[in-house]
């Protein structure tokens, strides 16, 4: 193997948005993540409900003109 071509591999402190921290190894000394195994719904078994109704309504408002034109073309 060639020497001095690989990045330095060190202990890394990982901090999640939920406040959970753990130590692993990486090429960076510190990592910040949005979601980890302590708060991810797949691992916890709990589902986080997001305001999907508001998202759907926003989508419908944004693209309502497009769908109306498409429906008019079908009828013609």
HUQUI-V562638 format. One line per field, one symbol per residue. psi: psi as a letter, one per 40 degrees, with the letter a starting at -180 (. if undefined). burial: + if it has 9 or more other ideal C-beta (glycine too) atoms within 8 Angstrom, else -. A space follows every 10 residues. Layout:
psi->???
burial->???
This chain:
psi->iiifeiihhi hhhhhideeh iihaiaeidh ihidiaedeh ddddehhhhi gddddddddd ddeddddddd ddddd.
burial->---------- -+++++---+ ---------- +-+--+-+++ ---------- ----+----- ---------- ------
